[in-house]
Amino acid sequence: MAGVALLAAALLGGCAEFPDQHPEDWREQPSLRPQAGPQPRIEERQQPPGEGGTETSPSENAEPDGCEDPDPSVVATCLGAVGDVAVLPGGRGALVGELSTGRIMLVEPGADPRELARVEVDPTGGGGLTGLTLSPSYAEDGLLYAYVTTPTDNRVVRIAPGEPPEPILTGIPRGSGGNAGAITTSGSDALLVATGDAGSPADADDRSGLAGKVLRIDTFGDPAQDNPDPRSAVIATGLRAPGGVCTRPNTSSYWVTDRLPERDVLYRGSPGERLGPPAWSWRDGPGVAGCAAGRGLLVVALTDASAVYTMRPGPEGTFTGEPEQALEDEYGRLRAATSGPNGMLWLGTSNKAGGDPVSSDDRVIRIQPPNGGTAGKE
């Protein structure tokens, strides 16, 4: 009953008519190209782009005019700052959660963005609508799940077609900072949620609370039954300001990006294991955000560096080859990273939230990932 009362005060429901599966309809897209190199260690500085190879520039010499963007990789324009992107089953379109407005927009090539639902959010302290994912059984139930900040807390909400958003997990602490979180699916019937520390690092290490954690819940907000401790949603502690969480196909492992005071990091985790040392570190703080983990490829969006970082995971948390920074300064601040069922990489920008927007910002981009791998938020 408490959740129902909070709903009236904190969430505003809009009409939601979520689309059905679309057939694939692809045109040839430019690609990023991988580069080979020695196996890396923990990084002290970002690798300069283009070293030992070349990059394709998708929007070479093309300038937008108002909301018209001639770049063939741009799917949608003139959005609010993008919080997250969830690709629809057919792979042609996607749902986009706007960071500050709480709007959920349907975007497809050749069509204007269309609002399907809206959640009332409070974007202060790094919050807002920062995570969006399809239900593990979206094809049957048409449900969405979002991680949002309200005036009183951070929470996970479920959004059904034609109904107001329903909170399923409330009371995640909020503070003056550290409110951003992320969400994705985990297996066939669970959700993986990364929460910020709400400005209190001590709370992040306290296993009894929800701040600064990796949570694994079912679609009703309860601890997933196959968690290491079926009475607890907490499967990892110690996060500060997570930017993204993504799962590897057909495995129980996951990746989560985090921003620490002295560096940005990438963790590799698995239910029942402590996060341990970072799998990768960026000393110059490029602003790690959303990630997409697939078969042979990991992509991390970078906001402050205005680029993506592509890595090839090897066995036991190592990496093979030389990671590559790509799309540098091509689209500005890149916040969301995910992909469709055919492996196309989808990105969302947040230039209206601290960047230098062009007339067509903010944008959703669809591009071929580096050859030899597929990216995915599965």
C-alpha positions in Angstrom: 0.0 0.0 0.0 2.9 2.4 0.7 4.0 1.9 -2.9 0.6 3.0 -4.2 0.7 6.1 -2.0 4.1 7.0 -3.2 3.1 6.5 -6.8 0.5 9.3 -6.6 3.1 11.7 -5.3 6.2 10.8 -7.2 5.2 9.3 -10.5 3.1 10.8 -13.3 1.8 8.2 -15.8 1.4 8.9 -19.5 -0.3 6.8 -22.1 1.9 3.9 -23.1 1.4 1.9 -26.3 4.5 -0.1 -26.8 5.3 -1.3 -30.3 5.3 -4.8 -31.6 8.2 -6.5 -33.1 9.4 -4.9 -36.3 11.0 -6.7 -39.3 14.6 -5.9 -40.0 15.1 -3.2 -42.6 18.7 -2.2 -42.7 20.8 0.0 -44.9 24.5 -0.4 -45.0 26.1 1.4 -42.1 29.6 2.7 -41.6 31.8 0.7 -39.2 34.4 1.2 -36.6 37.5 -0.8 -37.2 39.4 -2.8 -34.6 43.1 -2.5 -34.1 45.5 -5.2 -32.9 48.1 -4.8 -30.3 49.7 -6.3 -27.2 47.6 -7.5 -24.3 47.0 -4.5 -22.1 47.5 -3.9 -18.3 45.5 -1.6 -16.1 45.5 1.7 -18.1 47.0 4.9 -16.8 46.0 6.9 -19.8 43.6 6.5 -22.6 45.1 5.2 -25.8 45.0 7.9 -28.6 42.6 7.1 -31.3 43.7 6.0 -34.7 47.1 4.7 -33.6 48.2 1.9 -35.9 45.0 2.2 -37.9 42.3 4.4 -39.2 38.7 5.2 -38.2 35.7 5.7 -40.4 34.0 9.1 -39.8 30.3 8.4 -40.3 29.3 12.1 -40.6 32.4 13.4 -42.4 31.9 17.0 -43.5 28.1 16.8 -42.9 26.5 19.5 -40.8 23.0 19.3 -39.3 20.4 21.9 -40.2 17.9 22.3 -37.4 16.6 18.8 -36.6 17.6 17.5 -40.0 20.9 15.5 -39.7 22.4 14.2 -42.9 24.5 11.6 -41.0 23.1 8.1 -42.2 23.9 6.7 -38.7 21.6 9.1 -36.9 18.2 7.4 -36.2 16.6 10.2 -34.2 17.2 13.9 -33.5 16.1 16.8 -31.2 15.5 14.6 -28.2 16.2 15.6 -24.6 19.5 14.4 -23.1 19.4 10.6 -23.5 19.5 8.5 -20.2 19.3 5.1 -21.8 18.3 3.2 -24.9 16.5 -0.2 -25.2 16.4 -1.8 -28.6 13.1 -3.4 -29.7 13.1 -7.1 -30.7 12.9 -6.6 -34.4 16.1 -4.5 -34.3 14.7 -1.6 -36.4 13.5 0.7 -33.6 14.3 1.5 -30.0 12.8 3.0 -26.9 14.7 6.0 -25.5 14.5 7.3 -21.9 15.2 11.0 -21.6 17.4 11.9 -18.6 15.7 15.0 -17.3 12.1 14.8 -18.7 11.3 11.2 -17.9 9.8 10.8 -21.4 10.1 7.4 -23.1 10.2 7.9 -26.9 9.9 5.5 -29.7 12.5 6.1 -32.4 12.7 4.5 -35.8 14.6 5.4 -39.0 12.6 7.7 -41.2 10.0 8.6 -38.5 9.8 11.4 -36.0 10.3 10.4 -32.4 7.0 9.6 -30.6 6.3 9.8 -26.9 4.9 6.6 -25.5 5.0 7.2 -21.8 6.4 9.6 -19.2 7.7 9.1 -15.6 8.0 12.1 -13.3 11.7 12.4 -12.3 14.0 14.7 -10.3 17.2 15.1 -12.3 19.2 16.8 -9.5 22.3 15.2 -8.0 23.1 13.3 -11.1 19.7 11.6 -11.2 16.7 11.5 -13.5 15.8 8.6 -15.8 19.2 6.9 -15.9 18.3 3.3 -16.8 15.8 1.6 -19.2 15.4 -2.0 -20.2 12.8 -4.3 -21.8 11.2 -7.0 -19.7 13.0 -10.4 -20.0 9.7 -11.6 -21.6 8.9 -8.4 -23.5 7.6 -10.3 -26.5 4.8 -11.7 -24.3 4.1 -8.9 -21.8 5.3 -5.7 -23.5 6.7 -4.3 -20.2 9.5 -1.9 -19.6 11.6 -1.2 -16.4 13.3 2.0 -15.6 15.7 3.3 -12.9 14.6 6.8 -11.9 15.2 9.4 -9.2 12.2 11.0 -7.5 12.1 13.9 -5.0 12.2 11.3 -2.2 14.3 8.3 -3.4 15.7 6.3 -6.2 13.6 3.4 -7.5 12.8 0.9 -10.1 9.5 1.3 -11.9 7.6 -1.0 -14.2 5.7 0.5 -17.2 2.9 -1.3 -18.9 1.1 -0.2 -22.1 -1.7 2.1 -21.3 -1.1 2.2 -17.5 0.7 4.6 -15.1 4.2 3.6 -14.1 4.2 1.3 -11.1 7.1 1.3 -8.5 8.4 -2.2 -7.8 11.5 -1.3 -5.7 11.5 1.9 -3.7 13.5 3.4 -0.9 16.9 3.3 -2.7 18.6 6.2 -0.9 19.0 9.5 -2.7 21.3 12.4 -1.8 22.9 15.6 -3.1 24.9 13.4 -5.5 25.5 9.8 -6.5 21.9 9.2 -7.6 22.5 7.7 -11.0 21.8 4.0 -11.5 21.5 1.5 -14.3 19.4 -1.5 -15.2 19.4 -4.5 -17.5 18.1 -8.0 -17.7 19.8 -11.0 -16.1 18.8 -14.4 -17.4 15.2 -15.2 -18.4 13.3 -13.8 -15.5 15.5 -11.3 -13.5 16.8 -7.7 -13.6 20.2 -6.5 -12.7 20.3 -3.1 -11.0 23.4 -0.9 -10.2 22.7 1.8 -7.6 24.7 4.9 -6.7 26.0 5.6 -3.1 23.8 8.8 -2.7 27.0 10.6 -1.7 27.9 8.2 1.2 30.7 5.8 0.4 30.2 4.2 3.9 26.7 3.2 2.9 28.0 1.6 -0.3 30.0 -0.9 1.8 27.1 -1.6 4.2 25.4 -4.8 2.8 22.2 -4.1 4.7 21.3 -1.1 2.6 20.5 -0.6 -1.1 22.9 2.3 -1.9 26.1 1.6 -3.9 25.1 -2.0 -4.8 24.5 -4.4 -7.6 21.0 -5.8 -7.0 19.4 -8.8 -8.7 15.7 -8.8 -8.5 12.7 -10.5 -10.1 10.2 -8.6 -12.1 8.1 -7.8 -9.0 11.1 -6.2 -7.2 11.8 -9.1 -4.8 15.2 -10.9 -4.6 15.7 -13.2 -7.5 15.1 -16.8 -6.3 18.4 -18.1 -7.6 20.5 -15.4 -5.9 23.4 -16.7 -3.7 21.2 -15.5 -0.8 17.6 -15.9 -1.9 16.5 -13.5 0.9 18.7 -10.6 -0.3 18.7 -8.7 -3.6 22.3 -7.6 -3.0 24.9 -9.5 -5.0 27.8 -7.0 -4.8 28.7 -3.8 -2.8 31.0 -0.8 -3.1 29.7 1.1 -6.1 30.0 4.9 -6.1 28.4 6.4 -9.2 27.7 3.6 -11.7 27.2 4.7 -15.3 26.1 1.4 -16.9 25.6 -2.3 -16.3 25.6 -5.0 -19.0 25.5 -8.8 -19.1 27.3 -11.3 -21.2 25.2 -13.6 -23.4 24.6 -17.1 -22.0 26.6 -16.4 -18.8 25.9 -15.2 -15.3 28.7 -12.7 -15.4 28.2 -8.9 -15.9 30.2 -5.7 -16.3 29.5 -2.4 -14.5 31.2 1.0 -15.0 31.8 3.3 -12.1 33.2 6.7 -11.4 35.5 6.9 -8.4 36.9 10.2 -7.1 40.4 9.4 -8.4 39.6 7.4 -11.5 37.0 5.7 -13.6 36.7 1.9 -13.5 35.2 -1.1 -15.1 34.3 -4.1 -12.9 33.6 -7.7 -14.0 31.2 -9.5 -11.6 29.3 -12.6 -11.1 26.6 -13.5 -8.6 28.1 -14.8 -5.4 31.5 -13.1 -6.0 32.8 -9.8 -4.5 33.6 -7.2 -7.2 37.3 -7.3 -6.4 39.8 -5.1 -8.1 38.7 -3.3 -11.3 39.2 -5.1 -14.6 40.2 -1.8 -16.2 41.0 1.7 -14.9 41.1 5.1 -16.5 43.2 7.6 -14.5 42.1 10.6 -16.5 38.4 10.1 -15.8 36.8 10.0 -19.3 33.3 9.7 -17.8 32.4 6.1 -18.2 28.7 5.6 -18.9 26.6 2.9 -20.5 28.1 -0.4 -21.7 27.2 -3.2 -24.2 28.7 -6.7 -23.6 28.5 -9.3 -26.4 30.3 -12.2 -27.8 33.9 -11.1 -28.1 33.3 -7.4 -27.7 32.7 -4.9 -24.9 31.8 -1.3 -25.6 31.8 1.5 -23.0 30.3 4.9 -23.8 32.4 7.9 -22.5 30.7 11.2 -21.8 33.5 13.6 -20.9 35.9 12.1 -23.5 33.1 12.2 -26.1 33.9 8.8 -27.5 33.4 5.0 -27.1 36.0 2.5 -25.8 36.0 -0.9 -27.4 37.6 -3.9 -25.6 37.8 -7.6 -26.3 37.4 -9.7 -23.1 39.5 -12.8 -22.8 39.3 -15.6 -20.3 39.2 -15.0 -16.6 38.7 -11.2 -16.9 41.7 -10.5 -19.1 41.6 -8.6 -22.4 43.0 -9.5 -25.8 44.5 -7.1 -28.3 44.7 -3.4 -27.8 41.5 -1.5 -26.7 40.5 1.3 -29.0 39.0 4.7 -28.4 36.7 5.5 -31.3 34.2 8.2 -32.5 36.1 10.8 -30.5 34.4 14.2 -30.8 32.1 12.8 -33.5 28.8 13.1 -31.7 29.7 14.7 -28.4 28.9 13.2 -25.0 27.9 9.6 -25.4 25.9 8.2 -22.5 23.9 5.2 -23.6 25.3 2.1 -25.3 23.4 -1.0 -26.3 22.5 -3.1 -29.3 19.9 -5.0 -31.2 19.5 -8.7 -31.9 21.6 -8.4 -35.0 24.6 -6.9 -33.1 24.2 -3.3 -34.4 25.5 -0.8 -31.8 23.1 1.9 -30.6 24.3 5.0 -28.8 22.6 7.9 -27.2 24.0 11.4 -26.6 23.6 13.7 -23.6 25.0 17.0 -25.0 22.1 19.0 -23.5 23.3 17.9 -20.1 26.7 19.6 -19.9 27.9 19.3 -23.4 28.0 21.6 -26.5 24.9 20.6 -28.4 24.4 21.1 -32.1 21.1 21.9 -33.6 20.0 18.2 -34.0 20.9 17.2 -30.5 20.3 15.1 -28.6 20.6 12.1 -30.9 20.3 8.3 -31.1 22.9 6.7 -33.4 23.0 3.2 -34.9 26.3 1.9 -36.1 28.2 -1.3 -37.0 30.5 -2.2 -34.2 34.1 -3.3 -34.9 34.5 -6.2 -37.2 34.9 -9.6 -35.5 32.6 -9.0 -32.6 29.0 -8.2 -31.7 27.8 -5.9 -29.0 24.7 -6.5 -26.9 22.7 -5.7 -23.8 21.0 -9.0 -23.5 
